[in-house]
Amino acid sequence: MQSWQLQEAKAHFSKVVKEAILKGPQDITVRGEPAVVILSWADYKKLQKTKPSLVEFMRQSPLVGISLNLSRDQSMYYLN
C-alpha cells in the first residue's frame, strides 16, 4: 500500500484516486501517523459483502448429507 502525507494527497488528489483504482488502497498519514485509507469502489464493495451465518455456512458444506459414525467406544481404558 502506498503512503501519502496529507498535504501531498490533497495536492495530488486525482493521482491518489487513480492509484487506488489501479493499484489498490492508498494510506494517508497525518503527522506521520496512519489516518485514513482511500479505496476503490470495487474494494469497498468487497468489504461490504455480507458473510453467511455459521448455520448458512454449514448448510453450504459439500459434506451435507454424508452419514458419519459418531458413536463412542463405551469400554474403559486405564493407563498405568
C-alpha positions as CSV (number, residue, x, y, z in Angstrom):
1,M,0.0,0.0,0.0
2,Q,1.4,3.4,-1.0
3,S,1.6,6.0,1.8
4,W,0.9,9.7,1.2
5,Q,1.3,12.6,3.6
6,L,-2.0,14.6,3.9
7,Q,-0.6,17.7,2.2
8,E,0.7,15.7,-0.6
9,A,-2.5,13.7,-1.0
10,K,-4.5,17.0,-1.1
11,A,-2.2,18.4,-3.8
12,H,-2.4,15.3,-5.9
13,F,-5.9,14.0,-5.1
14,S,-6.7,12.9,-8.6
15,K,-3.5,10.8,-8.7
16,V,-4.3,9.3,-5.3
17,V,-7.7,8.3,-6.6
18,K,-6.3,6.8,-9.8
19,E,-3.7,4.9,-7.8
20,A,-6.4,3.5,-5.5
21,I,-8.3,2.3,-8.6
22,L,-5.3,0.8,-10.4
23,K,-3.0,-0.4,-7.6
24,G,-5.1,-0.8,-4.5
25,P,-5.7,1.1,-1.2
26,Q,-3.8,4.3,-0.5
27,D,-2.7,5.2,3.0
28,I,-3.0,8.8,4.1
29,T,-0.9,9.9,7.1
30,V,-1.3,12.9,9.4
31,R,1.9,14.0,11.2
32,G,3.5,10.6,10.2
33,E,0.7,8.5,11.7
34,P,-1.7,6.5,9.6
35,A,-5.1,8.3,9.5
36,V,-7.3,7.1,6.6
37,V,-7.3,4.8,3.6
38,I,-8.6,5.6,0.1
39,L,-10.2,2.6,-1.5
40,S,-11.6,2.0,-5.0
41,W,-15.3,1.4,-5.2
42,A,-14.7,-2.3,-6.1
43,D,-12.5,-2.8,-3.0
44,Y,-15.1,-1.1,-0.8
45,K,-17.9,-3.4,-2.2
46,K,-15.8,-6.5,-1.5
47,L,-15.6,-5.4,2.2
48,Q,-19.3,-4.8,2.3
49,K,-20.4,-8.2,1.2
50,T,-22.4,-9.9,3.9
51,K,-20.9,-13.1,5.1
52,P,-23.2,-16.1,5.7
53,S,-24.1,-17.0,9.3
54,L,-22.5,-20.2,10.7
55,V,-25.7,-22.1,10.1
56,E,-25.8,-21.0,6.4
57,F,-22.1,-21.8,6.0
58,M,-22.6,-25.3,7.4
59,R,-25.6,-25.9,5.1
60,Q,-23.5,-25.0,2.1
61,S,-20.8,-27.5,3.0
62,P,-20.0,-30.2,0.4
63,L,-20.3,-32.7,3.3
64,V,-24.1,-32.0,3.8
65,G,-25.9,-35.4,3.8
66,I,-22.9,-37.6,4.5
67,S,-23.6,-40.1,7.2
68,L,-21.0,-40.1,9.9
69,N,-20.5,-42.7,12.6
70,L,-20.5,-40.7,15.8
71,S,-20.8,-43.5,18.3
72,R,-18.3,-43.6,21.1
73,D,-16.4,-46.6,22.4
74,Q,-18.0,-47.4,25.7
75,S,-15.2,-49.5,27.1
76,M,-13.0,-48.1,29.8
77,Y,-9.3,-47.7,29.1
78,Y,-6.8,-47.3,32.0
79,L,-3.2,-46.1,31.6
80,N,-0.7,-47.4,34.1
